[in-house]
């Protein structure tokens, strides 16, 4: 039966009413913290720098209806928001629809709502503080004692957990991640010994993400929200390397009830390094998927002009709505279901 049928829609009304309240409280939190709420274009020259994220492409027509150029629906407002930081907006947030192709599950939708914010000066530790403040504020205002998903609960008012990738691999897999960062074959053998499927054509990052998904992520964010931080440098194309250990990058992901809720960086400000990483990502994307995206030259020019030291994050609003309402599927908190 269609989502708009009254009997079907009635099943989701409570979830959607709480979603409305959630969006109001998100805005209230950032407005109280003196962030600017901004709006940036959905159509972008370059939709993403990540090898494994896929965008929707569209043709821009002239008045004669002839194709003038190609643009993409953004997968994140990141590039435009960083340009605004260069322009002089130090603390900004945005609630917007973003679009990602080739994804699908009970917690994925091709079109979804993202909350993205940046602060300068700042770093990823400051963004961790923002996350804690935001989730506690929303839970308190919505009357939510715990965030919930299926049989799992996570208490935002208790002390949150911080776990580095190296600590996580040691604790859940008994593997010294640092010993295998540059040795694909040894890493493959090490995780195979833990019962994780491997294949001859697996790249290092294939092995990493499979081990992470199978043995680490299912345990994260249970009882209390958990920050998983300091990713291998190759896993963070838009973040800066850690000054005291450049094998790792200043990136974290926030997990609540086993769900990845947000992805954050200590932002890379070096334009030369950023451009180099872009071409590396696109070369791999071409090799794996037969597609690549054009460089956003204006973004690189903005970095050259001077992006301040900053931290930034993207948080899935629909997933937060699921956790706040106890919904099990993302379509339960979408007004018109999945596209």
PAKOL-176140 format. One line per 10 residues: number of its first residue (from 0); their letters; for each residue z, x, y of N, C-alpha, C, O, CB. Coordinates in steps of 0.02 Angstrom, whole numbers. Glycine has a CB too. Layout:
NUM) a) Z,X,Y,Z,X,Y,Z,X,Y,Z,X,Y,Z,X,Y | ...
end
This chain:
0) xxxxxxxxxx) 0,42,-59,0,0,0,0,44,62,34,96,63,61,-48,0 | -36,26,114,-45,67,174,21,76,211,65,33,208,-97,36,220 | 28,132,247,89,148,282,107,96,334,166,87,350,84,216,315 | 56,62,362,68,15,417,89,-55,392,106,-98,432,6,9,459 | 87,-65,326,110,-129,300,185,-136,316,223,-90,302,97,-135,223 | 206,-193,344,276,-200,366,327,-183,312,378,-153,327,288,-270,388 | 314,-201,249,363,-187,196,368,-112,183,421,-88,164,344,-225,132 | 313,-76,191,314,-4,182,348,30,242,389,74,234,243,24,173 | 329,7,301,357,37,362,432,25,367,468,68,392,322,8,424 | 456,-31,343,528,-45,346,569,7,309,626,20,327,542,-114,317
10) xxxxxxxxxx) 539,37,257,575,87,218,588,151,258,631,192,240,536,104,154 | 549,160,311,553,223,350,583,213,419,592,262,456,485,254,357 | 600,152,437,623,139,506,684,179,524,688,207,579,637,65,514 | 734,182,479,795,219,495,780,293,506,807,323,552,846,211,439 | 737,321,464,718,392,472,685,403,540,701,451,574,671,414,415 | 640,358,559,602,367,620,645,356,682,634,389,733,543,319,621 | 693,311,679,738,302,735,781,364,746,794,384,802,782,241,724 | 803,395,691,841,457,697,796,514,722,819,558,759,872,477,629 | 732,512,703,686,562,729,680,556,805,680,607,840,616,554,696 | 676,495,830,672,486,903,733,517,936,727,552,987,668,411,920
20) xxxxxxxxxx) 792,504,908,853,531,937,854,608,933,877,641,978,914,502,902 | 828,634,877,826,706,868,784,739,923,806,790,952,798,724,799 | 726,712,937,683,741,989,717,740,1057,711,787,1096,616,704,992 | 753,685,1072,789,682,1135,842,736,1140,853,766,1192,821,612,1144 | 877,748,1084,930,798,1084,904,869,1087,935,913,1116,974,789,1023 | 846,881,1057,815,947,1063,800,961,1136,815,1016,1162,749,951,1021 | 771,913,1170,756,922,1241,820,930,1282,824,972,1327,715,862,1268 | 871,890,1265,933,895,1302,965,964,1295,992,991,1343,982,841,1278 | 961,993,1235,990,1059,1223,955,1112,1266,988,1150,1300,986,1078,1149 | 889,1114,1263,853,1166,1299,854,1155,1375,855,1203,1413,781,1170,1275
30) xxxxxxxxxx) 855,1093,1396,860,1080,1468,928,1104,1494,931,1131,1549,851,1004,1482 | 981,1093,1455,1047,1116,1476,1051,1192,1478,1092,1220,1515,1100,1088,1429 | 1010,1225,1438,1008,1299,1436,959,1328,1487,946,1388,1486,991,1323,1366 | 931,1286,1530,886,1306,1584,820,1335,1559,791,1379,1591,920,1357,1627 | 796,1310,1503,729,1326,1480,679,1279,1515,695,1221,1529,723,1320,1402 | 619,1304,1528,565,1262,1552,530,1230,1491,515,1265,1442,515,1302,1595 | 517,1166,1494,475,1135,1444,402,1141,1467,385,1117,1521,495,1060,1432 | 360,1172,1426,291,1185,1446,243,1149,1399,262,1127,1345,276,1261,1445 | 181,1143,1421,127,1115,1381,67,1161,1386,43,1175,1441,110,1042,1404 | 42,1184,1330,-15,1229,1329,-72,1199,1289,-60,1154,1248,5,1298,1301
40) xxxxxxxxxx) -134,1222,1300,-192,1191,1267,-189,1197,1191,-169,1248,1163,-255,1222,1292 | -211,1143,1158,-216,1143,1085,-277,1183,1062,-274,1216,1010,-220,1071,1059 | -331,1180,1100,-392,1218,1083,-384,1290,1105,-370,1304,1163,-454,1186,1115 | -394,1336,1058,-384,1407,1071,-442,1449,1044,-476,1429,997,-318,1430,1041 | -452,1507,1075,-503,1555,1052,-484,1582,983,-525,1584,937,-511,1613,1102 | -421,1602,977,-395,1628,914,-337,1585,893,-288,1580,930,-374,1703,920 | -340,1554,834,-286,1508,815,-225,1540,785,-171,1511,785,-313,1458,767 | -233,1601,758,-178,1632,722,-196,1703,705,-255,1721,701,-161,1592,658 | -145,1745,695,-157,1815,676,-138,1828,603,-147,1884,579,-119,1861,722 | -111,1778,569,-87,1786,501,-145,1780,451,-186,1735,457,-33,1735,485
50) xxxxxxxxxx) -147,1825,403,-200,1825,353,-203,1760,314,-258,1735,300,-190,1882,304 | -146,1731,298,-143,1676,250,-137,1606,281,-129,1557,245,-86,1688,203 | -140,1602,347,-139,1537,381,-210,1519,401,-246,1561,429,-91,1537,443 | -231,1458,388,-300,1436,399,-303,1381,451,-262,1335,450,-332,1413,333 | -352,1386,495,-357,1341,552,-415,1292,544,-458,1300,501,-366,1380,616 | -414,1241,587,-469,1193,593,-514,1216,651,-489,1232,705,-443,1120,604 | -579,1216,640,-627,1238,690,-666,1180,718,-680,1131,683,-675,1290,660 | -683,1184,782,-724,1132,813,-775,1163,859,-766,1219,884,-680,1082,851 | -830,1128,872,-882,1150,918,-871,1119,987,-857,1060,992,-951,1132,891 | -877,1160,1039,-875,1135,1107,-946,1125,1131,-987,1171,1129,-836,1185,1154
60) xxxxxxxxxx) -962,1064,1152,-1029,1046,1173,-1034,1044,1249,-986,1028,1283,-1050,979,1143 | -1093,1060,1274,-1106,1054,1346,-1127,983,1363,-1128,939,1320,-1160,1104,1367 | -1144,972,1426,-1165,904,1447,-1229,882,1413,-1243,823,1409,-1173,902,1523 | -1268,931,1389,-1329,915,1352,-1315,906,1278,-1362,898,1238,-1381,970,1362 | -1251,907,1259,-1228,899,1190,-1251,955,1144,-1252,947,1083,-1253,833,1163 | -1268,1012,1173,-1284,1071,1135,-1221,1114,1128,-1180,1119,1174,-1342,1111,1168 | -1215,1146,1071,-1156,1188,1058,-1154,1246,1107,-1202,1283,1114,-1156,1213,986 | -1096,1254,1139,-1085,1310,1185,-1042,1365,1154,-1055,1424,1164,-1053,1285,1250 | -992,1345,1116,-947,1395,1084,-904,1360,1033,-902,1299,1028,-904,1430,1138 | -869,1400,994,-822,1375,945,-751,1387,968,-735,1440,996,-834,1408,875
70) xxxxxxxxxx) -708,1338,958,-637,1346,970,-600,1319,909,-629,1289,865,-615,1309,1036 | -535,1331,908,-494,1312,851,-434,1271,875,-408,1282,929,-470,1374,812 | -411,1224,833,-348,1191,845,-292,1241,831,-292,1274,779,-340,1127,802 | -246,1247,877,-195,1299,869,-150,1285,808,-133,1227,793,-152,1305,932 | -131,1338,775,-82,1334,721,-12,1347,748,38,1336,714,-98,1385,665 | -9,1370,810,53,1384,846,33,1394,919,-22,1418,933,90,1446,817 | 77,1376,967,62,1388,1037,82,1459,1060,87,1471,1120,96,1337,1081 | 92,1504,1014,122,1569,1029,85,1609,1082,115,1631,1131,125,1610,967 | 19,1617,1073,-18,1661,1119,-14,1634,1191,-2,1672,1238,-92,1667,1098 | -23,1569,1199,-21,1540,1267,48,1545,1297,55,1557,1357,-44,1467,1264
80) xxxxxxxxxx) 100,1535,1256,168,1539,1283,187,1610,1302,224,1620,1351,218,1512,1231 | 162,1659,1266,175,1728,1286,139,1745,1351,165,1784,1391,153,1776,1230 | 80,1717,1361,46,1727,1425,88,1698,1483,90,1727,1537,-23,1694,1425 | 121,1642,1470,165,1613,1521,225,1658,1535,248,1661,1592,188,1544,1500 | 250,1693,1484,304,1741,1497,280,1798,1541,316,1820,1586,331,1768,1431 | 219,1822,1528,191,1874,1570,184,1848,1642,194,1885,1690,122,1898,1543 | 166,1784,1648,157,1754,1714,223,1746,1752,223,1737,1813,124,1686,1708 | 279,1750,1716,343,1748,1750,390,1693,1729,440,1681,1764,331,1742,1820 | 378,1660,1673,423,1608,1647,466,1641,1593,441,1654,1538,384,1545,1619 | 530,1654,1607,570,1694,1559,598,1655,1500,608,1684,1447,625,1726,1595
90) xxxxxxxxxx) 611,1590,1510,640,1549,1456,601,1484,1451,601,1444,1498,717,1534,1469 | 567,1473,1395,523,1416,1389,523,1389,1319,533,1425,1270,452,1435,1411 | 510,1324,1314,505,1292,1249,449,1241,1251,428,1219,1304,572,1258,1228 | 425,1223,1191,371,1174,1186,379,1135,1121,392,1163,1068,303,1209,1189 | 370,1070,1127,364,1025,1069,291,1003,1066,267,970,1112,413,964,1074 | 257,1019,1012,186,1003,1010,162,994,938,195,1016,891,144,1058,1044 | 105,961,932,73,955,867,32,1018,854,-3,1042,898,29,891,863 | 37,1043,794,-2,1101,773,-38,1083,708,-21,1033,676,42,1165,764 | -87,1124,689,-132,1106,634,-143,1166,589,-160,1220,612,-199,1080,662 | -132,1155,524,-143,1208,475,-180,1180,415,-159,1130,386,-76,1241,453
100) xxxxxxxxxx) -234,1212,396,-276,1189,342,-255,1222,276,-222,1275,277,-350,1204,357 | -273,1191,221,-261,1221,156,-188,1222,134,-170,1262,92,-286,1290,156 | -146,1177,162,-76,1174,143,-60,1103,121,-86,1055,150,-30,1197,200 | -18,1096,71,1,1029,50,58,1029,0,55,1063,-51,-58,995,21 | 111,991,15,167,981,-30,210,926,1,191,898,52,208,1047,-41 | 266,911,-30,310,859,-3,342,880,63,370,838,98,363,841,-54 | 339,945,81,367,967,145,314,997,190,330,1030,240,423,1017,134 | 249,986,174,194,1011,215,150,954,238,143,903,203,152,1063,176 | 121,961,297,70,916,321,19,957,361,38,1005,394,101,858,365 | -44,938,357,-96,975,393,-86,971,468,-103,1018,504,-166,948,374
110) xxxxxxxxxx) -57,917,492,-38,909,562,37,897,564,62,852,530,-78,851,597 | 73,936,604,145,928,606,171,947,675,134,975,716,180,969,551 | 234,932,687,265,945,752,304,1010,749,346,1020,705,310,887,774 | 290,1054,798,324,1118,801,364,1123,865,342,1101,918,273,1176,796 | 423,1151,859,463,1172,917,458,1247,921,476,1283,874,537,1147,911 | 435,1271,978,430,1344,987,465,1363,1052,456,1330,1103,355,1368,987 | 505,1416,1049,537,1439,1111,542,1514,1113,542,1549,1062,606,1408,1117 | 546,1540,1176,549,1611,1189,600,1623,1244,612,1580,1287,479,1640,1210 | 630,1682,1242,676,1701,1296,668,1775,1312,663,1816,1267,749,1685,1277 | 668,1790,1377,664,1859,1400,711,1866,1460,710,1824,1505,590,1878,1419
120) xxxxxxxxxx) 752,1919,1461,757,1969,1408,792,1939,1347,829,1890,1352,795,2031,1433 | 780,1970,1290,811,1946,1230,780,1978,1168,731,2015,1173,806,1871,1225 | 808,1963,1111,784,1988,1048,796,1936,994,816,1880,1008,816,2055,1030 | 784,1955,932,791,1906,879,864,1886,866,877,1833,839,760,1931,816 | 911,1930,885,981,1910,879,998,1853,927,1036,1808,910,1027,1970,893 | 969,1854,987,979,1800,1035,949,1734,1009,977,1681,1021,949,1818,1103 | 893,1739,974,862,1680,946,905,1651,889,908,1590,880,791,1696,920 | 938,1695,852,986,1670,801,1040,1629,834,1058,1576,809,1017,1729,763 | 1066,1652,891,1117,1615,927,1090,1547,950,1126,1497,946,1143,1655,988 | 1028,1546,974,997,1483,994,993,1434,936,1009,1375,944,927,1496,1023
130) xxxxxxxxxx) 973,1459,878,967,1416,819,1034,1383,802,1037,1323,789,941,1456,759 | 1085,1423,803,1152,1398,787,1173,1345,838,1199,1292,820,1203,1455,784 | 1162,1360,902,1180,1312,954,1141,1248,948,1168,1193,956,1169,1343,1022 | 1075,1254,935,1032,1195,931,1051,1150,872,1060,1090,881,959,1215,925 | 1057,1179,812,1071,1137,753,1141,1107,757,1151,1051,732,1064,1179,690 | 1188,1142,786,1255,1112,794,1253,1055,845,1284,1003,835,1306,1167,815 | 1218,1067,900,1212,1015,952,1180,952,923,1206,897,933,1171,1040,1011 | 1125,959,888,1090,901,861,1132,865,809,1134,803,808,1023,923,830 | 1165,902,766,1207,871,715,1264,832,747,1279,776,726,1234,924,666 | 1295,862,796,1352,828,830,1328,765,865,1360,713,858,1385,876,880
140) xxxxxxxxxx) 1274,768,903,1250,711,941,1223,655,896,1227,596,913,1197,732,989 | 1196,674,838,1169,624,792,1221,598,743,1208,553,704,1111,654,753 | 1281,627,746,1333,606,700,1321,629,629,1339,594,581,1340,532,701 | 1290,687,622,1273,715,556,1325,769,539,1326,821,572,1201,744,554 | 1366,758,490,1416,807,471,1385,866,434,1407,923,441,1470,775,426 | 1332,852,396,1297,904,357,1223,887,356,1204,828,355,1325,909,285 | 1181,938,356,1110,928,343,1101,921,268,1136,953,229,1067,987,372 | 1054,878,248,1047,862,177,975,864,154,929,847,191,1077,793,163 | 965,886,92,901,879,59,913,873,-16,941,917,-48,854,940,74 | 891,817,-44,904,801,-115,979,805,-128,1018,771,-94,865,850,-162
150) xxxxxxxxxx) 1001,847,-175,1072,851,-191,1107,908,-153,1165,923,-166,1081,861,-265 | 1071,939,-106,1098,997,-72,1123,978,-2,1095,934,30,1046,1052,-67 | 1175,1011,20,1201,1001,87,1211,1069,120,1220,1120,86,1267,960,86 | 1210,1070,187,1219,1131,225,1258,1113,288,1237,1071,327,1151,1165,242 | 1315,1146,298,1361,1130,352,1347,1175,413,1361,1235,410,1435,1138,329 | 1318,1147,467,1302,1190,524,1363,1211,564,1359,1256,605,1254,1154,570 | 1420,1178,553,1480,1193,591,1522,1248,559,1569,1274,590,1522,1131,600 | 1507,1266,497,1540,1322,464,1507,1387,487,1457,1386,522,1538,1315,386 | 1534,1444,465,1505,1509,483,1439,1518,446,1436,1512,385,1554,1566,466 | 1386,1532,483,1320,1541,453,1316,1608,417,1353,1655,432,1265,1536,507
160) xxxxxxxxxx) 1269,1612,370,1260,1673,331,1201,1713,357,1150,1685,376,1251,1656,256 | 1208,1778,358,1154,1824,375,1142,1871,316,1189,1903,292,1170,1864,441 | 1080,1874,294,1063,1913,235,997,1950,248,946,1918,261,1057,1868,172 | 997,2016,244,935,2053,253,892,2047,190,918,2031,136,950,2128,268 | 827,2059,197,783,2058,138,807,2108,85,806,2094,25,710,2072,158 | 827,2167,108,850,2218,61,912,2193,23,917,2203,-37,865,2284,97 | 958,2162,60,1018,2135,27,1000,2078,-21,1029,2074,-75,1068,2110,80 | 953,2036,-1,934,1979,-43,902,2002,-108,918,1975,-161,885,1934,-6 | 857,2052,-105,826,2077,-166,877,2111,-211,873,2108,-272,768,2125,-149 | 924,2145,-181,976,2177,-220,1021,2124,-254,1037,2130,-313,1019,2224,-176
170) xxxxxxxxxx) 1040,2073,-216,1088,2023,-241,1056,1978,-293,1086,1965,-346,1116,1982,-184 | 997,1952,-279,967,1902,-324,922,1932,-378,908,1900,-429,927,1854,-284 | 898,1994,-367,852,2023,-415,877,2089,-444,851,2113,-494,785,2033,-384 | 927,2119,-411,949,2185,-433,896,2238,-421,891,2286,-459,968,2184,-506 | 857,2230,-367,802,2276,-351,815,2308,-283,833,2273,-236,734,2239,-352 | 806,2373,-279,810,2410,-216,742,2404,-182,697,2444,-196,831,2485,-228 | 735,2356,-137,670,2343,-106,643,2405,-70,584,2420,-74,675,2285,-57 | 687,2441,-35,665,2500,3,632,2553,-40,591,2591,-15,723,2530,38 | 650,2555,-104,621,2606,-148,550,2590,-168,515,2634,-195,663,2613,-210 | 527,2529,-156,461,2508,-180,413,2488,-123,359,2462,-137,468,2450,-227
180) xxxxxxxxxx) 431,2501,-61,390,2478,-5,320,2508,-4,273,2478,22,424,2494,60 | 312,2567,-33,247,2600,-32,222,2614,-103,177,2656,-111,252,2665,7 | 249,2581,-152,228,2593,-222,216,2526,-256,262,2497,-285,282,2635,-260 | 155,2502,-252,138,2437,-279,149,2433,-354,177,2384,-378,66,2420,-263 | 128,2484,-391,133,2483,-464,205,2482,-487,223,2445,-533,96,2543,-493 | 247,2523,-456,318,2524,-475,351,2457,-457,393,2433,-495,354,2582,-440 | 332,2428,-401,359,2364,-381,339,2310,-431,380,2268,-450,336,2345,-310 | 276,2311,-452,252,2263,-501,293,2267,-565,313,2216,-593,178,2274,-515 | 304,2329,-589,342,2337,-650,414,2314,-642,443,2285,-688,341,2410,-672 | 443,2326,-583,512,2308,-571,522,2233,-571,570,2208,-600,536,2337,-505
190) xxxxxxxxxx) 477,2196,-539,487,2123,-537,465,2091,-603,492,2039,-622,447,2092,-478 | 417,2121,-638,398,2095,-704,457,2099,-752,467,2055,-794,338,2135,-733 | 498,2151,-745,557,2159,-787,609,2105,-773,654,2095,-813,587,2227,-776 | 602,2072,-716,648,2017,-698,619,1949,-717,647,1897,-699,663,2019,-624 | 564,1949,-754,535,1887,-778,487,1854,-729,472,1795,-737,588,1840,-794 | 463,1890,-680,417,1863,-630,346,1879,-651,331,1936,-670,432,1891,-559 | 303,1830,-647,233,1839,-667,198,1889,-621,205,1885,-560,195,1771,-667 | 161,1935,-650,121,1983,-612,51,1985,-641,40,1967,-699,154,2054,-611 | 3,2008,-601,-66,2015,-623,-94,2081,-597,-69,2108,-548,-109,1955,-599 | -145,2105,-631,-173,2171,-613,-201,2172,-542,-198,2224,-509,-228,2189,-662
200) xxxxxxxxxx) -227,2115,-519,-258,2114,-453,-209,2093,-397,-230,2084,-340,-317,2068,-453 | -145,2086,-413,-96,2071,-362,-91,2128,-312,-88,2187,-331,-27,2057,-394 | -90,2111,-248,-75,2159,-196,1,2163,-188,37,2122,-217,-109,2141,-128 | 25,2211,-150,97,2218,-140,127,2155,-111,180,2132,-133,114,2278,-95 | 93,2125,-62,121,2065,-30,120,2005,-77,163,1961,-71,83,2049,34 | 71,2002,-123,72,1948,-173,136,1953,-215,170,1903,-227,10,1953,-219 | 152,2013,-236,212,2023,-277,275,2006,-237,321,1975,-264,215,2096,-301 | 276,2027,-175,334,2015,-132,347,1940,-124,403,1917,-135,324,2048,-64 | 295,1903,-105,304,1832,-92,321,1793,-155,358,1743,-153,242,1803,-59 | 293,1814,-212,308,1780,-275,382,1791,-294,417,1745,-315,261,1805,-331
210) xxxxxxxxxx) 405,1853,-287,475,1867,-302,521,1830,-254,573,1803,-274,489,1943,-298 | 502,1827,-191,541,1792,-141,546,1718,-158,600,1688,-156,511,1802,-71 | 488,1688,-173,486,1616,-187,522,1597,-252,555,1546,-255,414,1592,-191 | 516,1640,-303,545,1624,-368,620,1636,-372,656,1597,-402,510,1664,-422 | 642,1691,-343,710,1714,-356,758,1714,-296,818,1717,-305,707,1782,-384 | 731,1709,-236,773,1714,-176,778,1648,-138,832,1621,-129,748,1769,-130 | 720,1622,-117,720,1563,-74,758,1502,-102,791,1467,-64,650,1543,-60 | 754,1489,-167,789,1429,-193,865,1431,-182,898,1379,-188,776,1422,-266 | 893,1489,-167,965,1496,-159,987,1495,-86,1047,1494,-72,989,1559,-192 | 940,1495,-39,957,1506,31,973,1441,68,941,1390,56,900,1542,65
220) xxxxxxxxxx) 1022,1445,111,1040,1388,153,1081,1336,117,1090,1281,143,979,1356,179 | 1106,1351,58,1150,1306,23,1221,1313,51,1245,1369,61,1149,1320,-54 | 1253,1259,63,1321,1256,92,1321,1271,167,1349,1233,206,1366,1305,56 | 1288,1327,187,1282,1342,259,1212,1367,274,1180,1396,230,1336,1395,280 | 1186,1357,335,1121,1385,354,1121,1461,347,1173,1494,357,1103,1365,426 | 1064,1488,328,1059,1560,313,1000,1592,349,944,1566,347,1053,1571,238 | 1013,1648,382,960,1689,411,941,1743,361,983,1782,340,984,1720,479 | 877,1746,343,850,1800,303,812,1845,351,762,1824,380,804,1773,245 | 834,1907,360,808,1947,415,786,2016,393,800,2039,338,861,1953,469 | 749,2049,439,722,2117,430,673,2120,372,689,2145,318,778,2167,420
230) xxxxxxxxxx) 613,2093,385,560,2092,336,524,2159,334,524,2196,383,509,2035,351 | 493,2176,276,450,2235,276,399,2231,333,373,2177,347,414,2243,208 | 385,2287,365,343,2287,425,275,2255,413,248,2224,459,333,2358,449 | 248,2262,353,182,2232,339,183,2157,337,131,2125,337,156,2259,273 | 243,2127,335,250,2054,331,263,2022,399,284,1964,401,307,2037,284 | 251,2058,453,269,2031,519,220,2058,572,235,2105,607,342,2051,538 | 161,2026,576,107,2053,617,120,2047,692,88,2082,731,44,2018,600 | 166,2004,713,178,1993,784,247,2016,807,267,2003,864,169,1920,801 | 284,2050,763,351,2072,782,353,2148,787,312,2184,758,403,2047,732 | 402,2172,824,409,2244,832,447,2273,772,486,2238,740,445,2262,898
240) xxxxxxxxxx) 435,2337,759,471,2371,706,543,2385,729,556,2392,788,436,2437,686 | 588,2390,680,657,2407,696,660,2480,719,636,2524,684,703,2395,635 | 690,2493,776,692,2562,801,727,2610,754,708,2669,750,726,2564,868 | 779,2586,719,818,2631,675,790,2635,604,813,2677,566,889,2608,673 | 742,2592,586,710,2596,521,642,2562,525,636,2503,509,755,2562,466 | 591,2598,546,525,2568,558,490,2542,495,435,2515,500,481,2617,592 | 520,2551,437,492,2520,377,498,2444,379,463,2408,344,526,2549,313 | 544,2420,422,557,2349,427,543,2325,498,543,2363,545,630,2334,407 | 531,2259,503,516,2229,568,570,2179,586,605,2152,543,447,2194,566 | 577,2166,652,627,2120,677,601,2048,670,578,2017,717,643,2135,752
250) xxxxxxxxxx) 607,2023,610,586,1955,594,641,1923,553,673,1955,511,518,1955,555 | 652,1858,565,696,1821,520,667,1752,507,628,1726,547,767,1815,550 | 688,1723,452,674,1653,436,740,1618,426,788,1646,398,628,1647,373 | 743,1556,449,803,1516,443,794,1466,386,745,1430,384,820,1479,509 | 843,1464,340,841,1419,282,900,1371,285,956,1390,300,841,1459,216 | 885,1308,270,936,1256,266,921,1215,204,867,1186,198,937,1212,331 | 968,1211,158,960,1174,95,898,1197,56,863,1156,27,954,1100,109 | 886,1262,56,829,1290,19,762,1282,53,712,1303,26,826,1259,-47 | 760,1251,112,698,1240,149,691,1291,205,737,1301,244,695,1168,178 | 633,1323,208,619,1367,265,608,1323,326,561,1283,329,557,1413,251
260) xxxxxxxxxx) 651,1331,376,649,1288,435,617,1322,494,585,1288,535,719,1267,453 | 623,1388,500,599,1422,561,582,1495,545,608,1524,497,651,1418,617 | 539,1523,587,516,1592,580,518,1625,648,489,1599,696,443,1595,549 | 553,1681,654,567,1711,720,551,1785,720,552,1819,669,639,1700,740 | 537,1811,781,521,1881,791,559,1909,851,573,1874,900,446,1891,800 | 575,1975,846,583,2015,906,513,2034,925,480,2072,889,631,2078,894 | 488,2010,982,416,2011,996,388,2081,1007,418,2122,1041,403,1969,1056 | 329,2092,978,292,2154,989,261,2151,1058,227,2103,1076,237,2164,934 | 272,2202,1098,245,2204,1167,191,2257,1176,160,2261,1229,301,2217,1216 | 178,2298,1126,129,2352,1129,60,2325,1116,45,2304,1060,146,2408,1079
270) xxxxxxxxxx) 16,2324,1166,-50,2294,1159,-94,2332,1110,-133,2302,1073,-85,2290,1227 | -89,2398,1110,-130,2439,1065,-111,2425,992,-154,2416,949,-122,2514,1082 | -46,2424,979,-22,2411,912,-40,2340,890,-59,2328,833,53,2421,907 | -34,2292,937,-50,2223,920,-124,2215,903,-141,2179,856,-32,2176,978 | -167,2247,940,-239,2243,927,-256,2274,859,-297,2248,822,-279,2278,983 | -223,2330,844,-235,2363,780,-215,2317,723,-251,2310,673,-196,2430,775 | -157,2285,729,-134,2240,677,-181,2180,669,-193,2156,614,-62,2216,692 | -206,2155,725,-252,2098,722,-313,2115,679,-331,2076,634,-275,2078,792 | -343,2172,691,-403,2189,652,-386,2202,579,-427,2188,535,-437,2251,682 | -327,2228,565,-307,2237,495,-299,2169,461,-323,2159,405,-241,2276,491
280) xxxxxxxxxx) -266,2121,495,-257,2055,467,-324,2020,455,-334,1989,403,-213,2012,513 | -369,2025,503,-434,1991,497,-478,2023,444,-517,1988,411,-470,1992,565 | -473,2089,435,-511,2121,383,-489,2097,314,-530,2084,270,-504,2198,387 | -423,2089,305,-397,2064,242,-415,1990,233,-430,1968,178,-321,2074,238 | -413,1952,287,-431,1881,284,-504,1873,262,-520,1830,222,-419,1847,352 | -547,1915,290,-618,1914,271,-626,1931,197,-666,1900,162,-658,1962,314 | -590,1981,174,-594,2003,105,-570,1949,57,-601,1937,5,-554,2066,95 | -515,1915,74,-485,1867,29,-516,1798,33,-525,1764,-18,-411,1861,44 | -533,1776,94,-553,1707,104,-623,1698,134,-647,1641,141,-504,1673,149 | -656,1753,151,-723,1748,178,-726,1720,249,-777,1694,269,-765,1706,134
290) xxxxxxxxxx) -671,1724,285,-670,1699,355,-629,1747,398,-587,1785,372,-640,1627,358 | -641,1745,462,-602,1783,510,-605,1749,577,-650,1708,589,-628,1857,514 | -558,1764,621,-555,1732,686,-568,1784,741,-554,1843,732,-487,1698,697 | -594,1762,798,-606,1809,853,-541,1830,887,-492,1793,886,-653,1778,904 | -541,1888,915,-483,1913,952,-476,1875,1018,-526,1863,1052,-489,1989,964 | -416,1857,1035,-402,1828,1101,-393,1886,1149,-338,1913,1157,-338,1782,1099 | -447,1905,1182,-446,1962,1227,-397,1951,1285,-366,1999,1308,-517,1976,1253 | -391,1889,1307,-346,1874,1362,-273,1887,1342,-233,1908,1382,-355,1801,1386 | -257,1873,1279,-190,1886,1254,-176,1961,1255,-122,1983,1275,-181,1857,1184 | -224,2001,1232,-214,2073,1232,-208,2099,1304,-167,2143,1318,-273,2108,1197
300) xxxxxxxxxx) -248,2071,1350,-244,2091,1420,-175,2074,1449,-148,2112,1489,-299,2057,1461 | -147,2017,1428,-81,1998,1452,-28,2047,1426,17,2065,1463,-64,1927,1429 | -35,2068,1363,12,2118,1337,5,2184,1375,55,2216,1390,-1,2130,1262 | -56,2203,1392,-66,2264,1430,-34,2259,1499,-6,2307,1525,-142,2278,1438 | -37,2200,1529,-7,2189,1595,69,2195,1590,101,2222,1635,-27,2121,1624 | 97,2170,1534,168,2179,1524,206,2119,1500,229,2079,1541,198,2202,1587 | 213,2111,1434,256,2060,1406,327,2087,1405,339,2141,1379,233,2040,1334 | 375,2051,1434,444,2077,1434,474,2079,1364,451,2044,1319,488,2034,1480 | 525,2120,1356,562,2121,1294,589,2050,1281,623,2021,1323,621,2174,1296 | 574,2023,1223,588,1952,1212,595,1937,1138,576,1976,1095,534,1910,1243
310) xxxxxxxxxx) 622,1878,1126,625,1850,1059,593,1782,1059,595,1747,1110,697,1847,1033 | 564,1762,1003,532,1697,999,535,1668,929,547,1705,881,460,1702,1022 | 525,1603,924,533,1569,859,491,1506,857,478,1474,908,606,1552,846 | 469,1488,796,436,1425,783,477,1387,731,493,1415,679,362,1435,758 | 494,1324,746,537,1284,703,501,1219,686,474,1186,730,605,1270,736 | 501,1200,623,468,1139,601,511,1078,615,562,1067,582,452,1143,527 | 490,1038,664,530,980,684,533,927,630,585,896,620,502,950,748 | 478,916,594,477,866,541,526,885,486,560,842,458,406,858,513 | 529,949,470,577,971,419,649,963,443,693,943,404,564,1044,400 | 661,977,507,728,966,534,746,892,531,803,873,517,733,992,606
320) xxxxxxxxxx) 696,849,546,708,776,541,724,756,469,767,714,458,646,737,566 | 689,786,421,705,773,351,778,791,336,814,752,304,658,811,304 | 799,849,358,867,873,344,919,830,379,974,820,353,874,945,365 | 903,805,439,950,765,477,956,694,450,1008,661,458,930,763,550 | 904,670,417,904,601,392,914,595,317,930,541,292,839,568,410 | 905,650,281,909,648,208,843,628,175,842,615,115,962,601,187 | 789,624,214,724,607,185,701,662,137,715,721,149,670,596,241 | 667,642,83,645,692,34,573,714,44,554,767,19,653,664,-35 | 533,674,79,463,691,89,447,691,164,475,652,202,416,640,52 | 403,736,183,388,742,254,357,678,282,368,661,340,341,800,266
330) xxxxxxxxx) 317,641,241,286,580,267,337,527,285,321,481,323,237,552,216 | 398,533,259,450,484,275,473,490,348,502,443,375,509,491,229 | 461,547,380,481,556,450,422,562,497,430,581,555,525,617,456 | 361,547,472,301,546,513,284,473,530,286,430,486,242,581,477 | 267,460,592,255,391,614,199,358,576,204,298,559,241,390,687 | 146,393,562,88,363,530,70,398,465,13,396,444,28,363,576 | 117,429,433,104,464,370,64,527,380,49,547,436,68,418,322 | 47,558,324,6,619,327,-66,602,344,-91,549,326,9,657,259 | -100,648,381,-171,636,396,-214,639,333,-275,630,337,-196,687,447
end
